[in-house]
Amino acid sequence: MTALQSWSSVGRWTVFGTLACVLVSVAFNAVFFGDLGGQPLRRSLISATVLPILLGVPFFVYTGLRVRGLTITNLRLGLVARTDSLTACLNRGAFTARVTTQLARRPRGALLMIDADNFKSINDVYGHDAGDEALTIIARAIRTILRAGDLVGRMGGEEFGVYLPEVDQKSAEAIAERIRRSVNLAGFSPDGVLRPLAVSIGGVAFDSPASFSELFRIADQRLYGAKQNGRNRVTVVHRDDHPNLALKRSA
């Protein structure tokens, strides 16, 4: 069905479909009425050419347009199913699936977990609409830093995940720090006065086969280690050097 997504594909579908009908019709008439000979045979072949064109063109155009509409609708529904409606990031399920696929192809990169600092106070002081606005601003600030091929997803609440393929620990730390500064510089004015936004970021770099659950656990632990150590900071470790910590989450 995706072959009929573009207008040019509908045109090709119409041309080749009609041509196929013409060829079949002409071949049928030539075989079954070939003994007529002369003028009757020519008329039969002309009829076998014209009728499929008159009937086939509108049929294939109509069918192509209907299939194209269904294809576009299915693509949009698929996008909605994969996307967080508030931030336009991948939702948790889609992000997890996409990263898992990437991990199977490229065993080198980094996973970052990003959490908005003091987010509960934003909701409490300014209301949930302001909280939603803050999340969209944070998501936008994250996307401005990412490269083509990087993935960002909303993991739930005020937490985001970022997958960086083909980076080492030093590069992952640099990107994470740029994300943190980008959020700090973002404009958030829920009451007409500019209010600062901040995020804590934990991450893990790896250069050998790894599972999403393992990387998530390490990055999540480093995230909440960053929050315990003062918030608005970045902590990225290498998977091979990571101690197995059990940290208590803080807001």
Backbone bond lengths (Angstrom), bond angles and torsions (degrees), N, CA, C in turn:
res aa  C-N    CA-C-N  psi(-1)  N-CA   C-N-CA  omega(-1)  CA-C   N-CA-C  phi
1 M - - - 1.457 - - 1.515 112.43 -
2 T 1.324 117.52 -30.77 1.454 118.83 -178.31 1.517 112.17 -66.37
3 A 1.341 118.21 -16.52 1.458 120.82 178.86 1.516 111.80 -66.61
4 L 1.338 117.62 -19.58 1.454 120.95 -178.52 1.517 112.14 -103.29
5 Q 1.318 116.93 24.14 1.456 119.81 -177.16 1.527 112.38 -73.01
6 S 1.350 119.02 -33.27 1.455 121.97 -176.03 1.524 110.92 -100.70
7 W 1.343 115.47 161.79 1.461 120.91 177.96 1.525 110.61 -64.38
8 S 1.329 118.21 -39.27 1.461 120.36 179.92 1.525 111.09 -62.20
9 S 1.329 116.34 -33.72 1.459 119.80 177.98 1.520 111.23 -68.24
10 V 1.335 116.43 -37.54 1.468 119.82 175.86 1.520 109.60 -62.83
11 G 1.345 116.81 -40.76 1.456 120.45 178.89 1.519 111.75 -63.13
12 R 1.324 116.88 -44.38 1.466 120.24 179.07 1.519 110.98 -64.52
13 W 1.330 115.41 -41.74 1.466 120.45 177.11 1.522 110.49 -57.37
14 T 1.328 117.75 -43.22 1.460 122.32 -179.26 1.517 111.26 -66.81
15 V 1.339 117.48 -47.46 1.462 121.78 -177.34 1.521 111.22 -63.92
16 F 1.329 116.80 -51.56 1.456 119.31 -175.79 1.527 111.95 -71.69
17 G 1.329 117.13 -34.33 1.454 119.59 176.89 1.513 111.90 -65.22
18 T 1.343 115.84 -44.60 1.463 119.84 178.84 1.524 110.79 -65.70
19 L 1.334 116.13 -42.51 1.464 119.97 179.14 1.526 111.41 -60.73
20 A 1.305 116.99 -39.89 1.467 120.23 178.54 1.522 110.65 -63.00
21 C 1.331 115.91 -42.00 1.466 119.61 178.29 1.527 111.40 -63.23
22 V 1.332 116.57 -41.19 1.467 121.04 178.39 1.525 110.36 -61.48
23 L 1.313 117.07 -47.23 1.463 120.64 -178.37 1.524 111.71 -61.72
24 V 1.323 116.12 -43.33 1.463 119.59 179.05 1.521 110.44 -64.05
25 S 1.340 116.16 -44.23 1.462 120.13 -179.30 1.515 111.97 -63.53
26 V 1.352 116.97 -45.02 1.465 120.90 179.18 1.521 110.94 -63.47
27 A 1.323 116.84 -44.21 1.462 120.03 -179.99 1.522 110.77 -62.49
28 F 1.333 116.71 -41.83 1.470 120.42 179.08 1.523 110.98 -60.47
29 N 1.345 116.45 -47.93 1.465 120.22 -178.64 1.530 111.68 -66.25
30 A 1.333 117.18 -38.05 1.458 120.01 179.86 1.515 111.52 -64.19
31 V 1.343 117.11 -37.22 1.455 120.81 -178.61 1.527 111.72 -75.54
32 F 1.326 116.43 -46.19 1.463 119.71 -172.21 1.522 113.73 -87.73
33 F 1.332 117.60 -19.84 1.462 119.27 -179.26 1.524 111.90 -122.31
34 G 1.339 116.29 16.48 1.459 120.01 -179.53 1.511 112.89 -63.51
35 D 1.341 118.46 -26.32 1.454 120.72 -178.08 1.525 112.70 -76.13
36 L 1.353 117.07 -7.05 1.469 118.98 178.17 1.528 110.69 -68.89
37 G 1.333 115.21 -40.84 1.453 120.56 177.90 1.517 113.44 66.03
38 G 1.310 117.29 163.76 1.451 124.40 173.07 1.513 115.00 56.84
39 Q 1.350 114.63 -139.68 1.456 121.68 -174.69 1.528 113.10 -62.21
40 P 1.316 120.80 -42.43 1.477 120.22 178.91 1.528 113.00 -58.57
41 L 1.329 115.56 -40.25 1.459 118.42 -179.95 1.523 110.73 -66.91
42 R 1.338 117.77 -42.67 1.462 120.71 178.74 1.518 111.27 -60.88
43 R 1.346 116.28 -42.26 1.461 119.84 178.12 1.529 111.14 -63.75
44 S 1.323 115.01 -38.62 1.465 119.23 179.30 1.527 110.97 -64.33
45 L 1.350 115.77 -41.01 1.459 119.26 -179.70 1.531 111.47 -70.78
46 I 1.347 116.73 -36.10 1.473 119.56 176.02 1.523 110.01 -63.54
47 S 1.328 115.79 -44.46 1.467 119.60 177.76 1.524 111.25 -62.09
48 A 1.340 116.23 -39.00 1.460 120.62 -179.97 1.522 111.66 -68.12
49 T 1.332 117.55 -20.35 1.464 121.62 178.05 1.517 111.47 -89.81
50 V 1.330 116.90 -45.06 1.458 121.07 -173.08 1.529 112.31 -73.01
51 L 1.324 117.50 -43.77 1.460 119.63 -175.71 1.536 113.06 -62.29
52 P 1.336 119.16 -45.33 1.468 117.37 176.50 1.524 113.44 -61.32
53 I 1.351 117.10 -32.30 1.455 119.33 178.04 1.524 110.11 -68.97
54 L 1.348 116.43 -46.80 1.464 120.14 -178.34 1.523 112.14 -63.39
55 L 1.331 115.86 -36.50 1.457 119.51 -178.35 1.532 112.10 -91.58
56 G 1.334 116.21 -35.11 1.452 119.53 -173.68 1.512 114.25 -74.02
57 V 1.342 118.04 -39.96 1.459 120.19 -177.38 1.525 111.71 -59.05
58 P 1.360 119.14 -54.94 1.475 117.10 179.26 1.525 112.90 -63.21
59 F 1.346 116.93 -34.35 1.462 119.35 179.68 1.519 111.25 -63.64
60 F 1.342 116.07 -49.08 1.464 119.14 -177.25 1.527 111.78 -71.14
61 V 1.332 117.97 -33.48 1.462 119.65 174.99 1.525 110.07 -63.08
62 Y 1.330 116.31 -48.14 1.467 120.45 -179.37 1.527 111.11 -61.66
63 T 1.339 115.93 -46.79 1.462 119.67 -179.52 1.524 111.07 -63.98
64 G 1.335 115.95 -42.33 1.462 119.32 179.66 1.511 112.72 -62.68
65 L 1.339 116.31 -41.38 1.460 119.88 178.88 1.523 111.38 -65.61
66 R 1.330 116.34 -40.32 1.462 119.37 178.69 1.524 110.95 -64.60
67 V 1.319 117.05 -45.27 1.457 120.37 -179.94 1.525 110.15 -65.29
68 R 1.353 116.44 -39.53 1.459 120.15 177.68 1.528 110.50 -60.39
69 G 1.339 116.48 -44.23 1.461 119.88 178.43 1.515 112.27 -61.37
70 L 1.334 116.35 -42.29 1.463 120.18 178.76 1.527 111.15 -65.69
71 T 1.341 116.56 -38.74 1.459 120.35 179.27 1.512 111.26 -63.17
72 I 1.330 116.41 -46.00 1.463 120.52 179.62 1.527 110.57 -63.76
73 T 1.330 116.63 -41.62 1.461 120.36 178.40 1.530 111.11 -61.56
74 N 1.340 116.34 -43.30 1.460 119.77 179.29 1.529 111.45 -64.65
75 L 1.338 116.25 -38.72 1.457 119.33 178.26 1.520 110.91 -64.56
76 R 1.340 116.15 -41.24 1.464 119.88 179.09 1.523 110.88 -65.71
77 L 1.337 116.45 -41.98 1.465 119.47 178.14 1.521 110.96 -63.55
78 G 1.348 116.08 -39.04 1.456 119.36 176.97 1.513 111.94 -63.58
79 L 1.344 115.90 -39.22 1.463 119.90 178.35 1.523 110.81 -64.97
80 V 1.339 116.25 -42.60 1.464 120.13 178.52 1.520 110.54 -62.31
81 A 1.331 116.16 -40.02 1.464 119.93 -178.56 1.518 112.04 -67.34
82 R 1.346 117.08 -25.33 1.466 120.44 -177.70 1.518 113.67 -96.79
83 T 1.327 117.55 -9.93 1.461 121.15 -168.98 1.519 111.79 -113.38
84 D 1.335 115.37 138.92 1.460 121.07 172.58 1.528 108.48 -72.52
85 S 1.314 117.41 125.07 1.458 121.16 -171.78 1.522 113.02 -67.21
86 L 1.328 118.65 -27.33 1.465 120.90 -177.01 1.528 111.61 -81.39
87 T 1.311 117.40 -47.38 1.462 120.85 -171.11 1.523 113.83 -102.74
88 A 1.334 117.61 -9.84 1.468 122.93 -176.88 1.526 112.22 65.58
89 C 1.331 117.95 14.28 1.458 121.36 172.17 1.532 108.57 -85.10
90 L 1.321 116.76 167.90 1.453 119.68 170.49 1.527 109.34 -60.02
91 N 1.331 116.48 145.05 1.462 117.02 173.36 1.534 108.97 -79.90
92 R 1.305 115.47 175.20 1.474 119.39 -172.40 1.526 111.98 -59.35
93 G 1.337 116.69 -45.72 1.454 119.50 -178.13 1.518 112.34 -63.24
94 A 1.343 116.66 -44.28 1.460 120.38 -179.17 1.521 111.10 -67.55
95 F 1.338 116.90 -40.27 1.467 120.67 178.98 1.526 110.29 -62.48
96 T 1.322 116.41 -47.06 1.464 120.60 179.79 1.519 110.94 -59.40
97 A 1.339 116.42 -44.06 1.464 120.32 -179.00 1.524 111.58 -65.45
98 R 1.334 116.86 -43.12 1.461 120.33 -178.69 1.527 111.18 -66.32
99 V 1.327 116.62 -42.15 1.465 119.61 179.56 1.526 110.11 -66.22
100 T 1.321 117.18 -41.50 1.465 120.76 178.69 1.523 110.78 -58.57
101 T 1.317 116.59 -41.67 1.469 120.70 177.25 1.527 110.93 -63.37
102 Q 1.341 116.07 -43.27 1.464 120.10 179.00 1.524 111.26 -63.00
103 L 1.308 116.64 -40.49 1.474 120.41 -178.65 1.523 111.39 -62.08
104 A 1.323 116.07 -34.37 1.465 119.29 179.44 1.528 111.34 -70.41
105 R 1.334 116.61 -24.70 1.463 120.08 -177.39 1.525 112.50 -93.84
106 R 1.343 115.58 -39.07 1.470 119.44 -173.39 1.528 109.79 -133.02
107 P 1.326 118.09 101.94 1.472 120.80 -177.01 1.523 112.60 -82.29
108 R 1.320 117.12 47.85 1.469 120.87 177.85 1.519 108.56 -154.38
109 G 1.335 116.36 131.94 1.453 120.10 179.96 1.516 110.75 159.81
110 A 1.336 115.33 -153.51 1.464 119.97 -179.62 1.515 109.58 -153.84
111 L 1.313 114.87 149.11 1.464 122.31 174.28 1.519 108.16 -118.46
112 L 1.331 116.33 127.48 1.461 122.21 177.63 1.517 109.63 -112.26
113 M 1.319 115.62 140.63 1.460 121.48 170.62 1.523 107.45 -115.00
114 I 1.325 116.44 130.55 1.463 122.67 -172.80 1.524 108.46 -124.87
115 D 1.328 116.04 130.42 1.461 120.18 -178.20 1.533 109.46 -132.17
116 A 1.342 116.03 132.89 1.467 120.43 179.61 1.524 109.71 -68.83
117 D 1.320 115.98 132.01 1.464 120.87 179.88 1.526 110.64 -79.45
118 N 1.340 114.91 139.65 1.467 121.93 175.19 1.529 112.45 52.13
119 F 1.318 115.95 38.47 1.464 119.07 -175.56 1.521 111.88 -69.34
120 K 1.322 117.15 -33.45 1.460 120.23 -179.61 1.524 110.83 -59.52
121 S 1.328 116.55 -36.43 1.462 119.17 -179.15 1.525 111.44 -68.11
122 I 1.339 117.03 -30.54 1.470 119.85 176.21 1.521 109.70 -63.63
123 N 1.322 116.30 -47.34 1.466 120.02 178.15 1.525 111.35 -62.98
124 D 1.322 116.58 -42.22 1.460 120.38 -176.61 1.529 112.04 -67.83
125 V 1.326 117.06 -40.80 1.467 121.02 -174.97 1.514 112.21 -84.36
126 Y 1.345 117.01 -43.36 1.460 120.35 -171.71 1.527 114.27 -108.68
127 G 1.312 117.33 -10.73 1.462 120.58 179.32 1.518 112.03 99.30
128 H 1.320 115.15 164.33 1.460 120.98 -175.22 1.517 112.72 -70.79
129 D 1.325 118.27 -28.81 1.465 119.38 175.88 1.521 110.40 -62.57
130 A 1.325 116.90 -41.45 1.458 120.76 176.67 1.524 110.51 -66.12
131 G 1.328 116.35 -36.32 1.458 119.93 176.65 1.527 111.14 -62.34
132 D 1.340 116.71 -42.52 1.465 120.39 176.82 1.525 110.69 -62.23
133 E 1.325 116.24 -41.38 1.468 119.85 178.13 1.526 110.73 -62.02
134 A 1.324 116.43 -41.56 1.468 120.00 178.75 1.524 110.95 -61.39
135 L 1.327 117.35 -39.51 1.461 120.42 179.52 1.521 111.58 -65.86
136 T 1.326 117.06 -40.96 1.464 119.07 178.42 1.524 110.94 -65.78
137 I 1.329 117.16 -36.77 1.469 121.02 178.11 1.527 109.93 -65.78
138 I 1.330 116.75 -43.82 1.463 120.48 179.10 1.526 110.65 -62.80
139 A 1.341 116.64 -43.97 1.461 120.18 179.35 1.529 110.72 -60.89
140 R 1.326 116.30 -41.48 1.466 120.52 179.45 1.534 110.48 -65.57
141 A 1.320 116.35 -40.98 1.466 120.43 179.24 1.524 111.08 -63.56
142 I 1.323 117.10 -37.35 1.465 120.67 177.71 1.520 110.32 -65.26
143 R 1.331 116.41 -47.44 1.467 120.18 -175.71 1.525 112.30 -63.47
144 T 1.331 117.81 -31.11 1.462 119.44 -179.12 1.525 112.36 -65.27
145 I 1.319 117.96 -20.66 1.456 121.74 -177.46 1.524 112.16 -93.33
146 L 1.318 116.86 -25.87 1.461 120.15 -171.01 1.526 112.27 -73.01
147 R 1.323 115.13 154.98 1.447 123.30 178.73 1.524 110.18 -92.59
148 A 1.317 115.84 166.32 1.466 119.71 172.62 1.525 108.32 -61.75
149 G 1.319 116.76 131.25 1.460 121.42 -178.53 1.511 114.17 97.84
150 D 1.335 118.12 -17.61 1.462 120.52 173.96 1.529 109.43 -72.91
151 L 1.315 115.90 154.10 1.464 121.15 -178.48 1.520 109.81 -120.50
152 V 1.340 116.38 141.21 1.463 120.55 175.30 1.527 108.02 -133.67
153 G 1.319 115.16 135.75 1.460 120.53 179.70 1.514 110.93 -138.61
154 R 1.304 115.13 151.28 1.465 120.04 173.13 1.519 107.42 -91.65
155 M 1.327 115.32 117.18 1.455 120.58 -174.05 1.519 112.07 -85.25
156 G 1.319 116.81 -10.29 1.458 121.31 -178.74 1.510 110.48 133.31
157 G 1.331 117.01 143.43 1.451 120.07 179.81 1.508 111.42 57.77
158 E 1.345 115.57 -126.17 1.466 121.05 -179.03 1.522 111.91 -104.52
159 E 1.327 117.53 23.15 1.454 122.00 -176.20 1.528 110.93 -109.71
160 F 1.338 116.30 135.38 1.451 123.04 179.67 1.529 109.50 -123.48
161 G 1.320 115.58 152.97 1.447 121.60 173.24 1.521 109.71 -118.78
162 V 1.316 116.67 143.43 1.461 122.21 177.26 1.521 108.10 -131.67
163 Y 1.314 115.93 129.93 1.465 120.85 176.47 1.519 108.61 -110.86
164 L 1.326 116.09 128.30 1.462 123.05 -177.77 1.523 108.67 -117.82
165 P 1.311 118.80 100.98 1.465 119.63 179.28 1.524 112.08 -74.59
166 E 1.319 115.15 148.17 1.465 122.32 172.09 1.534 113.37 58.94
167 V 1.321 117.57 44.26 1.464 120.90 173.73 1.522 108.51 -126.49
168 D 1.335 116.24 156.27 1.453 120.47 173.27 1.533 109.24 -98.86
169 Q 1.323 116.75 -178.98 1.461 120.52 -175.93 1.527 111.46 -61.28
170 K 1.319 116.81 -42.96 1.468 120.33 -178.12 1.525 111.09 -63.16
171 S 1.320 117.65 -43.47 1.467 120.91 179.27 1.526 110.79 -66.88
172 A 1.331 116.70 -39.52 1.460 120.22 178.57 1.527 110.67 -62.80
173 E 1.329 117.16 -41.22 1.461 120.53 177.64 1.524 111.01 -62.73
174 A 1.329 116.59 -40.71 1.464 120.20 -179.33 1.524 110.83 -65.42
175 I 1.335 117.15 -42.61 1.464 120.12 179.01 1.518 110.17 -66.24
176 A 1.321 116.93 -42.78 1.462 120.27 178.69 1.526 111.29 -60.87
177 E 1.318 116.49 -40.28 1.466 119.68 179.18 1.527 110.59 -66.69
178 R 1.320 117.78 -37.78 1.473 119.69 177.00 1.521 110.73 -65.56
179 I 1.314 116.87 -36.84 1.471 120.01 176.16 1.526 110.02 -62.75
180 R 1.325 116.48 -46.19 1.465 119.98 -179.48 1.526 110.67 -58.85
181 R 1.332 117.36 -45.41 1.459 120.24 -179.91 1.522 111.53 -67.56
182 S 1.329 116.59 -36.63 1.463 120.42 178.82 1.522 110.97 -61.08
183 V 1.331 116.65 -41.13 1.469 120.23 177.32 1.530 110.08 -67.02
184 N 1.330 117.57 -41.77 1.468 120.94 178.77 1.526 111.61 -58.15
185 L 1.322 116.85 -34.93 1.459 121.29 -176.45 1.528 113.59 -88.73
186 A 1.321 117.06 -6.75 1.469 120.23 -177.65 1.524 110.64 -68.84
187 G 1.314 115.54 145.28 1.460 120.24 -179.85 1.519 112.45 -85.51
188 F 1.334 116.19 121.47 1.470 122.13 178.00 1.515 107.39 -135.87
189 S 1.338 116.44 112.17 1.469 121.08 -175.13 1.519 110.09 -131.47
190 P 1.325 118.04 73.15 1.470 120.56 -175.16 1.527 113.26 -66.41
191 D 1.326 117.69 -25.79 1.468 121.01 -179.06 1.523 111.41 -121.10
192 G 1.335 115.49 22.40 1.456 119.39 -179.28 1.512 113.98 87.58
193 V 1.313 116.32 -5.29 1.465 121.65 178.72 1.520 108.07 -116.74
194 L 1.327 116.79 134.95 1.457 120.84 -178.08 1.521 110.78 -63.58
195 R 1.316 116.43 123.03 1.464 122.44 179.24 1.530 108.97 -115.81
196 P 1.320 117.72 138.67 1.468 120.05 -177.50 1.532 111.93 -74.41
197 L 1.302 114.62 145.95 1.456 121.89 170.94 1.523 107.97 -115.84
198 A 1.310 116.34 148.58 1.459 120.51 179.37 1.518 109.82 -146.92
199 V 1.320 115.91 152.78 1.464 121.67 176.31 1.519 109.30 -134.01
200 S 1.305 114.73 151.85 1.461 121.85 168.67 1.525 107.39 -105.30
201 I 1.336 115.57 143.80 1.462 120.07 -175.16 1.519 109.49 -132.19
202 G 1.308 114.64 128.58 1.455 120.82 171.82 1.511 108.98 -120.27
203 G 1.321 117.17 144.52 1.450 118.68 -176.99 1.507 112.82 -151.95
204 V 1.330 114.29 166.16 1.448 120.85 177.85 1.524 108.20 -140.18
205 A 1.325 115.87 131.16 1.461 121.80 174.97 1.524 108.41 -102.15
206 F 1.309 116.45 152.13 1.466 120.28 -177.85 1.522 108.82 -149.69
207 D 1.311 116.94 154.14 1.458 121.57 177.37 1.524 111.49 -140.43
208 S 1.316 115.68 28.52 1.460 122.11 174.34 1.528 107.10 -149.48
209 P 1.335 118.43 163.01 1.463 120.36 -176.25 1.526 112.63 -50.64
210 A 1.336 115.81 134.86 1.466 121.51 -178.19 1.517 108.87 -147.71
211 S 1.317 116.00 154.61 1.464 120.96 176.65 1.523 109.62 -95.86
212 F 1.321 115.40 156.76 1.459 119.31 179.02 1.521 110.60 -62.81
213 S 1.311 117.57 -42.11 1.467 120.23 -176.69 1.520 111.33 -61.98
214 E 1.325 117.46 -38.76 1.462 120.19 178.67 1.527 110.73 -66.61
215 L 1.330 116.83 -46.95 1.464 120.60 -179.55 1.526 110.77 -64.22
216 F 1.320 116.17 -39.96 1.465 119.92 179.22 1.524 110.83 -62.11
217 R 1.327 116.21 -43.31 1.465 119.57 -179.18 1.525 111.09 -61.15
218 I 1.330 116.25 -45.02 1.465 119.65 -178.11 1.531 110.54 -67.07
219 A 1.353 116.44 -47.43 1.464 119.70 -178.72 1.523 110.44 -63.13
220 D 1.325 116.59 -37.78 1.470 120.37 -179.62 1.527 110.61 -66.14
221 Q 1.329 116.85 -40.30 1.462 120.06 177.10 1.520 111.43 -64.43
222 R 1.325 117.19 -41.73 1.456 119.58 179.08 1.523 111.48 -68.32
223 L 1.326 117.55 -32.69 1.461 121.05 176.47 1.519 110.55 -60.23
224 Y 1.297 116.35 -49.62 1.458 118.45 -176.75 1.525 112.01 -78.28
225 G 1.322 116.77 -17.92 1.454 118.74 167.82 1.522 110.15 -67.61
226 A 1.348 116.44 -40.85 1.468 120.61 177.56 1.523 110.74 -62.85
227 K 1.319 116.99 -38.29 1.474 119.91 179.87 1.527 110.36 -69.23
228 Q 1.316 117.40 -38.77 1.458 119.86 178.82 1.526 112.18 -67.50
229 N 1.321 116.17 -25.89 1.465 120.63 -178.21 1.521 113.12 -92.30
230 G 1.325 117.00 15.22 1.460 118.92 172.54 1.512 116.75 124.80
231 R 1.327 119.07 -5.92 1.470 122.87 179.75 1.531 112.11 66.90
232 N 1.334 114.63 172.44 1.464 123.04 178.80 1.533 110.50 50.78
233 R 1.320 114.96 48.20 1.451 119.99 -178.90 1.520 110.07 -149.08
234 V 1.329 115.11 167.41 1.461 122.75 -176.81 1.522 109.46 -119.20
235 T 1.334 116.40 134.59 1.460 121.63 173.17 1.526 108.10 -135.56
236 V 1.327 115.79 112.24 1.463 121.08 179.00 1.522 108.20 -123.48
237 V 1.320 116.49 129.58 1.456 121.61 179.79 1.524 109.46 -119.71
238 H 1.307 115.76 166.47 1.458 120.58 170.74 1.522 107.95 -91.89
239 R 1.300 116.22 142.49 1.463 119.31 -176.70 1.524 111.82 -56.20
240 D 1.320 117.96 -38.75 1.464 120.50 -176.41 1.523 112.67 -70.54
241 D 1.338 116.94 -21.55 1.468 120.61 -177.71 1.524 112.81 -101.88
242 H 1.314 117.23 2.86 1.464 119.93 -171.42 1.521 111.68 -81.20
243 P 1.321 117.49 123.18 1.472 119.87 173.21 1.518 109.82 -76.86
244 N 1.293 116.92 148.07 1.459 121.40 -179.48 1.521 109.02 -80.58
245 L 1.341 115.86 98.81 1.453 121.27 -176.44 1.511 110.83 -105.30
246 A 1.305 116.23 152.23 1.459 121.68 173.88 1.529 106.01 -123.42
247 L 1.332 115.71 99.72 1.456 120.46 -173.80 1.523 110.73 -106.91
248 K 1.292 115.45 141.63 1.461 120.95 177.21 1.518 109.72 -79.85
249 R 1.323 116.59 131.96 1.451 121.12 -178.21 1.533 110.19 -72.56
250 S 1.339 114.25 144.72 1.464 120.54 173.17 1.505 109.13 -129.70
251 A 1.322 118.40 158.07 1.461 121.96 -173.79 1.511 110.78 -72.94
